[in-house]
Amino acid sequence: MSVLASPAVADAPMTAEEFDAFGTGKTLRYLVDGVPYGAERYRENRRVTWSFVKGQDVAECEDGV
């Protein structure tokens, strides 16, 4: 069973600084309708590496800020 918070009880959005502290050193995976969509690795100095997921394969990665 899945439980989702409604907007009325959801936490306030993070500031850029809070998200930087939360995400640095982590890889976040994104789903669309329960299907893998992509992954983003957060590194020092707000550098990121993004990759789309295509089926079971990971597409070419792209670096950004």
Long-range contacts (C-beta under 8 A, 24 or more apart in sequence): 20-46
